Amino acid sequence: MNRVVVFCLAVALCAAMFVSTATAADPPADRVVAMYFHRTERCPTCLKMGTYAEEAVKQGFAQQVENGSVAFHYVDFQDEKNAALAKGYKISGPALIVVKVNGNKVEQYKDLQDIWVKVREKPEFLKYVRANVGEYLQ
């Protein structure tokens, strides 16, 4: 019986250590966040725009993503848990929003509306997104 108790305590201790090391650090107070707002069900074009946007941010700013000064998120604007966020950014359809956060407060943001006309030319799409994210990093 003692072996069972000791084993259970050891498993619990290991699990607690794993959970504490797996917890993400708080993001920096100053950062740039790109959010691709999408519907619950997405068409092929919307899927492509999300994939391109994620690639533009994560590959174009790999070091900044690693240190947390740049982030990318998918947000289902039709999900009730995201209603306040969608309302705050005036989302009524798929959109890529780039936000400059300063001192943990939104300083400014842009709706990158030209993703719709650039989706057919991936290099132009990536360049457009990276230019807008980079502008907020300066």
C-alpha positions in Angstrom: 0.0 0.0 0.0 2.8 2.4 0.8 4.3 1.9 -2.6 1.0 2.8 -4.3 0.8 6.0 -2.2 4.4 6.9 -3.0 3.9 6.2 -6.7 0.8 8.4 -6.8 2.6 11.2 -5.1 5.5 10.9 -7.5 3.1 11.0 -10.5 1.3 14.0 -9.1 4.5 15.9 -8.5 5.8 15.2 -12.0 2.4 16.3 -13.5 2.6 19.5 -11.4 6.1 20.2 -12.7 5.1 19.6 -16.3 2.1 21.9 -16.0 4.1 24.7 -14.5 6.8 24.5 -17.2 4.2 24.3 -20.0 2.5 27.6 -19.0 3.1 30.3 -21.5 4.8 33.5 -20.3 2.8 36.8 -20.4 3.1 38.6 -23.7 5.2 41.8 -23.8 3.4 45.0 -23.0 4.4 46.3 -26.4 3.6 44.0 -29.3 1.9 43.6 -32.7 -1.0 41.2 -33.0 -2.5 40.0 -36.3 -5.9 38.5 -36.1 -7.6 36.7 -39.0 -11.4 36.9 -38.3 -13.3 34.1 -40.1 -16.7 32.5 -40.1 -17.3 29.2 -38.5 -17.6 27.6 -42.0 -15.1 28.9 -44.4 -14.9 28.9 -48.2 -11.7 28.0 -50.1 -10.8 31.6 -50.5 -11.2 32.4 -46.8 -9.1 29.3 -45.9 -6.4 30.5 -48.3 -6.4 34.0 -46.9 -6.0 32.6 -43.4 -3.2 30.4 -44.4 -1.4 33.2 -46.3 -1.8 35.6 -43.4 -0.4 33.1 -40.9 2.5 32.4 -43.2 3.2 36.1 -43.7 3.4 36.7 -40.0 5.0 33.5 -38.7 7.7 33.2 -41.4 8.2 36.9 -42.0 8.6 37.7 -38.3 9.9 34.4 -36.9 12.2 35.9 -34.3 9.5 38.4 -33.1 6.9 35.6 -32.9 9.4 33.6 -30.8 9.9 36.4 -28.3 6.2 37.4 -28.3 6.5 40.8 -29.8 4.5 39.6 -32.7 1.5 37.2 -32.6 -1.0 35.7 -35.0 -4.4 34.4 -34.1 -7.4 32.9 -35.9 -10.7 34.2 -34.4 -14.1 32.8 -35.3 -16.2 35.9 -35.2 -19.4 33.9 -35.3 -18.5 32.1 -32.0 -20.3 33.8 -29.1 -17.1 33.8 -27.0 -15.6 36.2 -29.5 -18.6 38.5 -29.8 -17.0 41.4 -27.8 -13.8 41.2 -29.8 -15.6 41.1 -33.1 -17.8 44.1 -32.1 -14.8 46.1 -30.9 -13.1 45.8 -34.3 -16.4 46.2 -36.2 -16.2 42.8 -37.8 -19.0 41.8 -40.1 -17.2 39.4 -42.4 -13.8 37.8 -42.8 -11.0 40.3 -42.1 -7.4 40.6 -41.2 -6.8 43.1 -38.4 -3.3 44.2 -37.3 -3.1 45.8 -33.9 -0.4 47.8 -32.3 -0.4 47.2 -28.5 1.5 49.7 -26.4 1.6 49.3 -22.6 -0.9 46.4 -22.9 -3.5 48.7 -24.5 -4.6 48.9 -28.1 -2.9 52.0 -29.5 -4.1 51.6 -33.1 -5.3 49.1 -35.6 -5.8 48.5 -39.3 -8.2 46.4 -41.2 -6.1 45.1 -44.1 -8.9 45.2 -46.7 -6.6 44.6 -49.7 -6.2 41.0 -48.8 -9.3 40.4 -50.9 -7.7 41.7 -54.1 -4.2 40.2 -53.3 -5.3 36.7 -52.5 -4.7 35.6 -56.1 -1.1 36.6 -56.0 0.5 35.1 -53.0 3.8 37.0 -53.1 1.9 40.3 -53.2 -0.4 39.2 -50.3 2.6 38.2 -48.2 4.4 41.5 -48.9 1.3 43.5 -48.1 0.7 41.8 -44.7 4.4 42.0 -43.8 4.6 45.7 -44.7 1.7 46.5 -42.4 2.9 44.4 -39.5 6.4 45.8 -39.9 5.1 49.4 -39.9 3.7 48.8 -36.4 7.0 47.3 -35.2 8.8 50.5 -35.8 
